[in-house]
Amino acid sequence: MAINDDFEKAQADVKTLTEKPDNATLLELYALYKQGTEGDAAGRRPGIMDPVGRAKFDAWGAKKGASTDDAMTAYVASVKKLLG
């Protein structure tokens, strides 16, 4: 269960960043978070009139097949890298 504790800590730590990460990093964090908490992307892909929703869905969909633990571990590593 250690990964769950690390994952929860990383979720809190990411909120303490002094600078907002770039959009690509934010999408990566979002995708890893969703894959770690919900598994593979499901539902309909948002339409062209929702570019933000579409980008998020596509980023999450790119993580398809990654295990919960792998996604959580990658999320924790990404946050640690951002924190320096």
MODELLER restraints for C-alpha pairs under 7 A, 6 or more apart:
rsr = mdl.restraints
at = mdl.atoms
rsr.add(forms.Gaussian(group=physical.xy_distance, feature=features.Distance(at['CA:3:A'], at['CA:72:A']), mean=6.96, stdev=0.5))
rsr.add(forms.Gaussian(group=physical.xy_distance, feature=features.Distance(at['CA:3:A'], at['CA:73:A']), mean=6.81, stdev=0.5))
rsr.add(forms.Gaussian(group=physical.xy_distance, feature=features.Distance(at['CA:6:A'], at['CA:76:A']), mean=6.67, stdev=0.5))
rsr.add(forms.Gaussian(group=physical.xy_distance, feature=features.Distance(at['CA:7:A'], at['CA:72:A']), mean=5.91, stdev=0.5))
rsr.add(forms.Gaussian(group=physical.xy_distance, feature=features.Distance(at['CA:7:A'], at['CA:76:A']), mean=5.78, stdev=0.5))
rsr.add(forms.Gaussian(group=physical.xy_distance, feature=features.Distance(at['CA:10:A'], at['CA:76:A']), mean=5.54, stdev=0.5))
rsr.add(forms.Gaussian(group=physical.xy_distance, feature=features.Distance(at['CA:10:A'], at['CA:79:A']), mean=6.12, stdev=0.5))
rsr.add(forms.Gaussian(group=physical.xy_distance, feature=features.Distance(at['CA:14:A'], at['CA:79:A']), mean=6.14, stdev=0.5))
rsr.add(forms.Gaussian(group=physical.xy_distance, feature=features.Distance(at['CA:17:A'], at['CA:83:A']), mean=6.87, stdev=0.5))
rsr.add(forms.Gaussian(group=physical.xy_distance, feature=features.Distance(at['CA:27:A'], at['CA:56:A']), mean=6.20, stdev=0.5))
rsr.add(forms.Gaussian(group=physical.xy_distance, feature=features.Distance(at['CA:27:A'], at['CA:59:A']), mean=6.25, stdev=0.5))
rsr.add(forms.Gaussian(group=physical.xy_distance, feature=features.Distance(at['CA:28:A'], at['CA:59:A']), mean=6.70, stdev=0.5))
rsr.add(forms.Gaussian(group=physical.xy_distance, feature=features.Distance(at['CA:29:A'], at['CA:75:A']), mean=6.20, stdev=0.5))
rsr.add(forms.Gaussian(group=physical.xy_distance, feature=features.Distance(at['CA:31:A'], at['CA:59:A']), mean=5.47, stdev=0.5))
rsr.add(forms.Gaussian(group=physical.xy_distance, feature=features.Distance(at['CA:31:A'], at['CA:60:A']), mean=4.09, stdev=0.5))
rsr.add(forms.Gaussian(group=physical.xy_distance, feature=features.Distance(at['CA:31:A'], at['CA:63:A']), mean=6.89, stdev=0.5))
rsr.add(forms.Gaussian(group=physical.xy_distance, feature=features.Distance(at['CA:32:A'], at['CA:71:A']), mean=5.15, stdev=0.5))
rsr.add(forms.Gaussian(group=physical.xy_distance, feature=features.Distance(at['CA:32:A'], at['CA:72:A']), mean=6.71, stdev=0.5))
rsr.add(forms.Gaussian(group=physical.xy_distance, feature=features.Distance(at['CA:32:A'], at['CA:74:A']), mean=6.99, stdev=0.5))
rsr.add(forms.Gaussian(group=physical.xy_distance, feature=features.Distance(at['CA:32:A'], at['CA:75:A']), mean=5.61, stdev=0.5))
rsr.add(forms.Gaussian(group=physical.xy_distance, feature=features.Distance(at['CA:33:A'], at['CA:72:A']), mean=6.90, stdev=0.5))
rsr.add(forms.Gaussian(group=physical.xy_distance, feature=features.Distance(at['CA:33:A'], at['CA:75:A']), mean=6.61, stdev=0.5))
rsr.add(forms.Gaussian(group=physical.xy_distance, feature=features.Distance(at['CA:34:A'], at['CA:60:A']), mean=6.72, stdev=0.5))
rsr.add(forms.Gaussian(group=physical.xy_distance, feature=features.Distance(at['CA:35:A'], at['CA:60:A']), mean=6.65, stdev=0.5))
rsr.add(forms.Gaussian(group=physical.xy_distance, feature=features.Distance(at['CA:35:A'], at['CA:63:A']), mean=6.69, stdev=0.5))
rsr.add(forms.Gaussian(group=physical.xy_distance, feature=features.Distance(at['CA:35:A'], at['CA:68:A']), mean=6.39, stdev=0.5))
rsr.add(forms.Gaussian(group=physical.xy_distance, feature=features.Distance(at['CA:35:A'], at['CA:71:A']), mean=6.02, stdev=0.5))
rsr.add(forms.Gaussian(group=physical.xy_distance, feature=features.Distance(at['CA:36:A'], at['CA:68:A']), mean=4.39, stdev=0.5))
rsr.add(forms.Gaussian(group=physical.xy_distance, feature=features.Distance(at['CA:36:A'], at['CA:69:A']), mean=6.76, stdev=0.5))
rsr.add(forms.Gaussian(group=physical.xy_distance, feature=features.Distance(at['CA:36:A'], at['CA:71:A']), mean=4.92, stdev=0.5))
rsr.add(forms.Gaussian(group=physical.xy_distance, feature=features.Distance(at['CA:36:A'], at['CA:72:A']), mean=5.13, stdev=0.5))
rsr.add(forms.Gaussian(group=physical.xy_distance, feature=features.Distance(at['CA:37:A'], at['CA:68:A']), mean=6.93, stdev=0.5))
rsr.add(forms.Gaussian(group=physical.xy_distance, feature=features.Distance(at['CA:39:A'], at['CA:68:A']), mean=6.51, stdev=0.5))
rsr.add(forms.Gaussian(group=physical.xy_distance, feature=features.Distance(at['CA:40:A'], at['CA:61:A']), mean=6.75, stdev=0.5))
rsr.add(forms.Gaussian(group=physical.xy_distance, feature=features.Distance(at['CA:40:A'], at['CA:64:A']), mean=5.06, stdev=0.5))
rsr.add(forms.Gaussian(group=physical.xy_distance, feature=features.Distance(at['CA:40:A'], at['CA:65:A']), mean=6.56, stdev=0.5))
rsr.add(forms.Gaussian(group=physical.xy_distance, feature=features.Distance(at['CA:41:A'], at['CA:60:A']), mean=6.08, stdev=0.5))
rsr.add(forms.Gaussian(group=physical.xy_distance, feature=features.Distance(at['CA:41:A'], at['CA:61:A']), mean=5.32, stdev=0.5))
rsr.add(forms.Gaussian(group=physical.xy_distance, feature=features.Distance(at['CA:41:A'], at['CA:64:A']), mean=6.91, stdev=0.5))
rsr.add(forms.Gaussian(group=physical.xy_distance, feature=features.Distance(at['CA:45:A'], at['CA:54:A']), mean=6.29, stdev=0.5))
rsr.add(forms.Gaussian(group=physical.xy_distance, feature=features.Distance(at['CA:45:A'], at['CA:57:A']), mean=6.37, stdev=0.5))
rsr.add(forms.Gaussian(group=physical.xy_distance, feature=features.Distance(at['CA:46:A'], at['CA:53:A']), mean=5.92, stdev=0.5))
rsr.add(forms.Gaussian(group=physical.xy_distance, feature=features.Distance(at['CA:46:A'], at['CA:54:A']), mean=4.96, stdev=0.5))
rsr.add(forms.Gaussian(group=physical.xy_distance, feature=features.Distance(at['CA:47:A'], at['CA:54:A']), mean=6.69, stdev=0.5))
